[in-house]
Amino acid sequence: MPQPITFYVGHQGRGHANRAMAIIDALPAGRAVTILTARPALFDGFARAVTLVPLPDEGAASDSPPPALAAQPTPDILHRAPIGDAAIRATMRTILDHLDTVDPALFVVDVSAEIALLARIASVPAIGIRMHGNRGDAAHLAGYRACVGLLAPFDEALEQPETPDWIRAMTHYAGGLCTAQDVVPGKAEARAMLGLSPDREIVIVLTGGGGAGTPYAPLTMAARALPETDWLVLGPVQREGHETDFGNLHLRGWVSTITAHIAAADVVVASSGDTIVHEIARIGRPYVCAPEWRYFDEQMRKAERLAELGAAILVPSWPGASTPWRGLLDAAKALDPAALASLHTPTAAASAANYLDRLATDLWTR
């Protein structure tokens, strides 16, 4: 029986868990898998047999450290390391106890510089998941160096130009990993499925679950500017309380038919999380990219690369007036659709799984 592979899965939004499930599903059936996460419910319904280990919910801890502890500076090689936090101590103890018990061949960290360092200190080979953003700080670099390899769930063409050669050399580029596997209908079929007009221009607006939602006020300006266009908004929205509603602006909330909605669109206006980018690329629709705020400018840096490759139109901030919207939609429609489509790799999950399984064997061969 080969040693298991253990995954640490962050619980900001759904993307980390969905990515882990796609990769785990592609691992050989004989390779046992364990998962450490603070939100085990994200894996409800996952068909693959795995061992789930709940971690403490550090965000739910109510006690604040004393002022003198809270005032202590954070070392440059750490991102989040408050002193006197019992929940963090419990998390680290749970991780170490589990690693000691199962003795994994690999520990896949998605994502945390501190936990990558913890793995190295505990003598466990770690694989760090790469993400976009300004990650040249001491903590990220130390976390990368602590790993035996890095895994990028995106196409190498999306790599940021300033990334050092040594990080590129450590990285396995699996290609654009889309976690959706349902059949993509044609535009007319998708509109019929969803009961949408076959003739009107349709814009789908969506964001993931890792932020506060799409700001509603700019969408009302868009709906006002283009009354002959239907705007369908998926996921949460941020309201300020002073917006004017319009009949062509429809809030649909969370839906189970993301693929059909994107397929029905003439243009998609969306943030730039990994899941969303690769879902739009898989289906192939003109893309206006409005990045959400994320630590280390993750979404902004990815959106910039998409724009540089001609794969999307970048909107650094939401328009405060009605006038830009027609031009933004037309600019997206004028892009070469092949530029975005090339960033989706149907075999990305299998490539990532093969890389992990091969490394899990090679590292332990005597």
SULLINZI-V129352 format. One record per residue. N is the residue number from 0. RES is the residue in one letter. PHI is phi as a letter, one per 20 degrees, with the letter a starting at -180 (* if undefined). D_FIRST is the distance of its C-alpha to the first C-alpha in Angstrom with 2 decimals. Layout:
N,RES,PHI,D_FIRST / N,RES,PHI,D_FIRST
//
This chain:
0,M,*,0.00 / 1,P,f,3.84 / 2,Q,f,6.59 / 3,P,f,8.72 / 4,I,d,12.14 / 5,T,d,15.08 / 6,F,d,18.45 / 7,Y,e,21.84 / 8,V,c,24.20 / 9,G,f,27.95 / 10,H,d,30.11 / 11,Q,f,33.26 / 12,G,m,33.90 / 13,R,d,31.32 / 14,G,f,30.39 / 15,H,f,27.52 / 16,A,f,25.73 / 17,N,f,26.56 / 18,R,f,25.30 / 19,A,g,21.94 / 20,M,f,21.60 / 21,A,f,22.59 / 22,I,f,20.03 / 23,I,f,17.12 / 24,D,f,18.28 / 25,A,e,17.97 / 26,L,f,14.36 / 27,P,g,12.00 / 28,A,g,11.17 / 29,G,f,7.41 / 30,R,e,7.86 / 31,A,f,8.65 / 32,V,c,12.20 / 33,T,c,14.63 / 34,I,c,18.35 / 35,L,d,21.14 / 36,T,b,24.57 / 37,A,e,28.02 / 38,R,c,28.50 / 39,P,g,25.71 / 40,A,f,28.24 / 41,L,f,27.80 / 42,F,d,24.56 / 43,D,g,26.32 / 44,G,n,25.73 / 45,F,f,22.60 / 46,A,f,20.91 / 47,R,f,17.34 / 48,A,f,15.28 / 49,V,c,15.13 / 50,T,d,15.83 / 51,L,e,19.37 / 52,V,d,20.84 / 53,P,f,24.65 / 54,L,d,26.50 / 55,P,g,30.18 / 56,D,e,32.72 / 57,E,f,34.56 / 58,G,f,37.25 / 59,A,e,38.26 / 60,A,f,39.14 / 61,S,e,42.91 / 62,D,e,43.83 / 63,S,e,45.08 / 64,P,f,45.04 / 65,P,g,48.44 / 66,P,g,50.57 / 67,A,f,50.22 / 68,L,f,46.40 / 69,A,f,46.55 / 70,A,e,48.87 / 71,Q,f,46.48 / 72,P,f,45.67 / 73,T,e,42.15 / 74,P,g,40.96 / 75,D,f,40.80 / 76,I,e,37.07 / 77,L,c,36.27 / 78,H,e,37.06 / 79,R,c,36.90 / 80,A,b,37.13 / 81,P,f,39.81 / 82,I,e,40.51 / 83,G,n,40.66 / 84,D,e,38.36 / 85,A,f,36.40 / 86,A,f,34.28 / 87,I,f,32.98 / 88,R,f,32.29 / 89,A,f,30.32 / 90,T,f,28.31 / 91,M,f,27.41 / 92,R,f,26.58 / 93,T,f,24.27 / 94,I,f,22.43 / 95,L,f,22.17 / 96,D,f,21.12 / 97,H,f,18.28 / 98,L,f,17.09 / 99,D,f,17.43 / 100,T,f,15.46 / 101,V,e,12.33 / 102,D,l,12.53 / 103,P,f,11.93 / 104,A,f,11.63 / 105,L,b,14.74 / 106,F,c,17.39 / 107,V,e,19.49 / 108,V,d,22.99 / 109,D,c,25.34 / 110,V,c,27.78 / 111,S,a,29.09 / 112,A,f,30.33 / 113,E,f,30.23 / 114,I,f,26.57 / 115,A,f,25.71 / 116,L,f,27.79 / 117,L,g,26.19 / 118,A,f,22.71 / 119,R,f,24.22 / 120,I,f,26.04 / 121,A,e,22.89 / 122,S,m,21.16 / 123,V,d,18.66 / 124,P,f,18.69 / 125,A,d,20.35 / 126,I,d,21.33 / 127,G,e,24.72 / 128,I,e,25.96 / 129,R,e,29.42 / 130,M,c,32.40 / 131,H,f,36.06 / 132,G,p,38.79 / 133,N,e,40.58 / 134,R,d,37.65 / 135,G,e,39.26 / 136,D,f,39.77 / 137,A,f,38.47 / 138,A,f,35.80 / 139,H,f,34.20 / 140,L,f,34.43 / 141,A,f,32.89 / 142,G,f,30.00 / 143,Y,f,29.42 / 144,R,f,29.70 / 145,A,f,27.15 / 146,C,e,24.46 / 147,V,e,22.53 / 148,G,a,23.44 / 149,L,c,25.28 / 150,L,c,24.85 / 151,A,d,28.07 / 152,P,e,27.94 / 153,F,b,31.38 / 154,D,f,33.18 / 155,E,f,34.14 / 156,A,f,37.74 / 157,L,e,37.60 / 158,E,g,36.87 / 159,Q,f,39.63 / 160,P,f,41.92 / 161,E,e,41.98 / 162,T,f,38.21 / 163,P,f,37.92 / 164,D,g,36.60 / 165,W,f,33.90 / 166,I,f,32.44 / 167,R,g,32.66 / 168,A,f,30.91 / 169,M,f,27.95 / 170,T,e,27.78 / 171,H,e,25.84 / 172,Y,e,28.29 / 173,A,f,26.41 / 174,G,n,29.79 / 175,G,f,31.43 / 176,L,e,28.83 / 177,C,d,30.42 / 178,T,e,28.53 / 179,A,f,30.96 / 180,Q,c,30.13 / 181,D,f,33.20 / 182,V,f,35.79 / 183,V,e,38.57 / 184,P,f,42.00 / 185,G,f,45.14 / 186,K,f,47.62 / 187,A,f,50.04 / 188,E,f,47.37 / 189,A,f,45.85 / 190,R,f,49.32 / 191,A,f,50.07 / 192,M,g,46.82 / 193,L,e,47.75 / 194,G,m,51.47 / 195,L,d,52.52 / 196,S,f,55.62 / 197,P,f,55.23 / 198,D,d,57.91 / 199,R,f,57.74 / 200,E,f,55.96 / 201,I,c,52.78 / 202,V,d,51.01 / 203,I,e,47.67 / 204,V,d,47.13 / 205,L,b,43.72 / 206,T,b,41.70 / 207,G,e,38.27 / 208,G,e,37.47 / 209,G,e,37.21 / 210,G,c,40.96 / 211,A,e,44.21 / 212,G,o,44.92 / 213,T,f,47.41 / 214,P,f,50.90 / 215,Y,f,53.20 / 216,A,g,56.55 / 217,P,f,55.94 / 218,L,f,54.84 / 219,T,f,58.17 / 220,M,f,59.91 / 221,A,f,57.95 / 222,A,f,58.82 / 223,R,f,62.44 / 224,A,f,62.57 / 225,L,c,61.22 / 226,P,f,62.45 / 227,E,e,61.69 / 228,T,d,57.98 / 229,D,e,55.57 / 230,W,d,53.20 / 231,L,d,50.13 / 232,V,d,48.21 / 233,L,d,44.58 / 234,G,n,42.95 / 235,P,f,44.88 / 236,V,c,48.21 / 237,Q,d,50.10 / 238,R,d,53.66 / 239,E,d,56.52 / 240,G,n,58.93 / 241,H,d,61.67 / 242,E,f,60.25 / 243,T,d,62.16 / 244,D,f,60.25 / 245,F,c,60.78 / 246,G,f,60.47 / 247,N,e,58.35 / 248,L,d,55.72 / 249,H,d,53.12 / 250,L,e,50.47 / 251,R,d,47.56 / 252,G,m,45.09 / 253,W,f,41.40 / 254,V,c,40.92 / 255,S,e,38.06 / 256,T,d,39.73 / 257,I,g,39.29 / 258,T,g,38.70 / 259,A,f,41.85 / 260,H,f,43.91 / 261,I,f,43.03 / 262,A,f,43.70 / 263,A,f,47.06 / 264,A,e,48.15 / 265,D,e,50.67 / 266,V,b,49.45 / 267,V,d,46.64 / 268,V,d,47.42 / 269,A,b,44.26 / 270,S,f,42.61 / 271,S,c,40.12 / 272,G,f,36.78 / 273,D,g,33.83 / 274,T,f,33.31 / 275,I,f,37.01 / 276,V,g,37.57 / 277,H,f,34.92 / 278,E,f,35.99 / 279,I,f,39.55 / 280,A,f,38.55 / 281,R,f,36.59 / 282,I,e,39.66 / 283,G,n,42.22 / 284,R,c,45.06 / 285,P,g,47.54 / 286,Y,c,46.24 / 287,V,d,48.29 / 288,C,d,45.97 / 289,A,d,46.99 / 290,P,f,44.44 / 291,E,e,43.94 / 292,W,f,44.11 / 293,R,b,40.81 / 294,Y,g,40.03 / 295,F,m,40.45 / 296,D,l,42.22 / 297,E,g,38.93 / 298,Q,f,40.48 / 299,M,f,43.73 / 300,R,f,42.19 / 301,K,f,40.07 / 302,A,f,43.21 / 303,E,f,45.18 / 304,R,f,42.79 / 305,L,g,42.96 / 306,A,f,46.75 / 307,E,f,46.86 / 308,L,e,44.89 / 309,G,m,47.30 / 310,A,e,44.58 / 311,A,b,46.26 / 312,I,e,49.49 / 313,L,e,49.02 / 314,V,d,50.91 / 315,P,f,50.51 / 316,S,b,52.29 / 317,W,f,53.37 / 318,P,g,56.90 / 319,G,e,59.57 / 320,A,c,61.97 / 321,S,e,62.10 / 322,T,f,63.20 / 323,P,f,59.98 / 324,W,f,58.01 / 325,R,f,59.54 / 326,G,f,59.03 / 327,L,f,55.38 / 328,L,f,54.53 / 329,D,f,56.50 / 330,A,f,54.89 / 331,A,f,51.41 / 332,K,f,52.55 / 333,A,e,53.89 / 334,L,f,50.55 / 335,D,f,48.85 / 336,P,f,46.04 / 337,A,f,43.96 / 338,A,f,43.55 / 339,L,f,41.61 / 340,A,g,39.78 / 341,S,f,38.43 / 342,L,e,36.48 / 343,H,d,34.18 / 344,T,d,31.21 / 345,P,g,29.75 / 346,T,e,26.51 / 347,A,f,26.12 / 348,A,f,23.15 / 349,A,f,21.27 / 350,S,f,22.44 / 351,A,f,21.23 / 352,A,f,17.74 / 353,N,f,17.55 / 354,Y,f,18.85 / 355,L,f,16.33 / 356,D,f,13.26 / 357,R,f,14.97 / 358,L,f,15.93 / 359,A,f,12.60 / 360,T,e,11.58 / 361,D,f,15.11 / 362,L,f,15.82 / 363,W,d,13.27 / 364,T,f,14.07 / 365,R,e,16.25
//
